[in-house]
Amino acid sequence: MADMPDQVRSAAGHARMHSAMRRQRFQDFVFHKLTMLFAASVLLVLLGIIVALAIGAAPAFREFGPGFLITEEWDPVNDKYGALIAIVGTLATSFIALLIAFPVSFGIALFLTEICPAWLRRPMGTAVELLAGVPSIIYGMWGLFVFAPLFADHVQPLLKGTLGQLPFIGPLFSGPVMGIGILTAGLILAVMIIPFIASVMRDVFEIVPAVLKESAYGLGCTKWEVVRKIVLPYTKTGVVGGVMLGLGRALGETMAVTFVIGNANELSWSLFAAGNSISSTLANEFAEAESALHVSSLFALALILFAITFIVLSAAKIMLLGMSRKEGAK
């Protein structure tokens, strides 16, 4: 009989333990389903966007067919539309921006992580992050009222007188020097995406184990050799991710490009010439589109921009997978 209280206490303890386990299983079940719902909601939103764009673009593709992608004409008066000018403008400005932003961002990240004095590292890093938070319309206004006049008065004449006289690439730097155009839009985009790429590169450079770099320095490597042979191989996935983040921002940027690209539906070899991008076309015309075919053509442009972004990100992912397989083969 003396063992009865112990048995009672043991049974009560087991009951509390089973109750706690049931409560924990219920909490895990709810947590699992809730997080799965959050993840599924992203896919549902993405699918909804694709379906909405496809439905809106269907009349334009039925009217113009695949030729919509390679047609230059964009004439709302006669309801004739083609996407070639906007596609070329989008790709050209984004390529120029990435061509300029990548080396500059790499240099910023390298300086902040490997060369910069400790007392200067925090304020410079904060300044880079603050640039990433500047609204795009501010960049656009600065580009139109400050950068474009200086560019037209000083830089474009210099480029026209030097690079414009060379064979093959000369036509790219010819034409009237107005300060606005494809090249200006690409430069403004470069300024906008540099903080994003530099911030990501700086963060991934900082995760490289110090022992690896110290070992390389101990073997007599220079800073550049350490970066090229230690830092970059260790962080290449993050570097590519940062570049893709910047490219995605450049492809979809609207207001800054609209201010400085010139908004002309013309196709020219000159980077000084005014042009159009998909995003600037949507910003300028969507609110004023009257005919159903005009609205559908704008939806088609949006769907093309989505497809371009998807192709770029998919290519980056395939490239990373290929790099991983090569590492495994070594």
Order of alpha helices (4+ residues) and beta strands (2+ residues): alpha-beta-beta-alpha-alpha-alpha-alpha-alpha-alpha-alpha-alpha-alpha-alpha-alpha
